[in-house]
Amino acid sequence: MYIPNANREDDRDTLLAFMRAHNFATLVSQVEGAPFATHLPVTLAVEGDALVCYGHFAKANPQWRTLGGQTTLLMFGGPHAYVSPQWYEKAENVPTWNYMAVHAYGTARLMDSTTEREAVLSVIADLIGQHEPSYQAQWDSLSDKYRDGMLQGIVGFVLTVERLEGKYKLSQNRTPTDQTTVADHLLASPDSSASAIGAAMRAKLARTPHD
C-alpha cells in the first residue's frame, strides 16, 4: 500500500500487537484472474523467527482452491476517523481521514480437515481461546458426529508472513499544535473509533521529541 515516510510503522512488536487486537482480517488473492476477498478471523503465532497466521475457510468458498502457490494478502484494519480542516491553525486546509492499518503478505498452505484433523482442531481451539475460552468445554462436549460434520465443512490454512507493512496515518505531517488539537477533538468524540485514533495520536505525540 502507499505509505508516506511520515506514516510508516516498522516496529514488528507494534504491528503484531495491532494485528492481534484487530484479528478479523480480509484475505485477498487471485481467483480466475481477478481479485477475490474473504473476511475472516485469524490467530497469530511467532514460531522461531517467523510470524504465522492461522484461519479457516468455509469449504463452499472457492478462494481456497486457488490459494496455493501465489502471494496472499491479509489486511488488518483498525480505528479510523474523519479530520475536519476547521481544527487546524490555518484556514487553507482540506478534510482528511486518519487511520491505522497493517498488511501482511505471504504464501498460504492449506490444511484439510480429514488428513490434518488435529491441526484444524488446533486452529479452532486457538480462535476459541482468543474470543470465548468458556466455550471450549461446550465444544468438547459436542458429539463426534456433529463436530466431524462441522469440520468437513471447512478448510484450514496457515500463512507464513514474508512481508509486513504498517501505516499509521495520525497527522504526523502537521505541526505539533495541529496534532494536539486534532487529538483533543477526536478524544472528545462519542464515536469509539474516533476516540481510539485520538488516543493513538496522543500516545505518538508523547513519544515524539519536538523542538
C-alpha positions, 0 to 999 in steps of 0.5 A: 500500500502507499505509505508516506515516510511520515506514516510508516510503522516498522516496529514488528512488536507494534504491528503484531500487537495491532494485528492481534487486537484487530484479528478479523482480517480480509484475505485477498488473492487471485481467483480466475484472474481477478481479485477475490476477498474473504473476511475472516478471523485469524490467530497469530503465532511467532514460531522461531523467527517467523510470524504465522497466521492461522484461519479457516475457510468455509469449504463452499468458498472457492478462494481456497482452491486457488490459494496455493502457490501465489502471494496472499494478502491479509489486511488488518484494519483498525480505528479510523476517523474523519479530520475536519480542516476547521481544527487546524491553525490555518484556514487553507486546509482540506478534510482528511481521514486518519487511520491505522492499518497493517498488511501482511503478505505471504504464501498460504498452505492449506490444511484439510480437515480429514488428513490434518484433523488435529491441526484444524482442531488446533486452529479452532481451539486457538480462535476459541481461546482468543474470543470465548475460552468458556466455550471450549468445554461446550465444544468438547462436549459436542458429539463426534458426529456433529463436530466431524460434520462441522469440520468437513465443512471447512478448510484450514490454512496457515500463512507464513508472513514474508512481508509486513507493512504498517501505516499509521496515518495520525497527522504526523505531517502537521505541526505539533499544535495541529496534532494536539488539537486534532487529538483533543477533538477526536478524544472528545468524540462519542464515536469509539473509533474516533476516540481510539485514533485520538488516543493513538495520536496522543500516545505518538505525540508523547513519544515524539521529541519536538523542538 
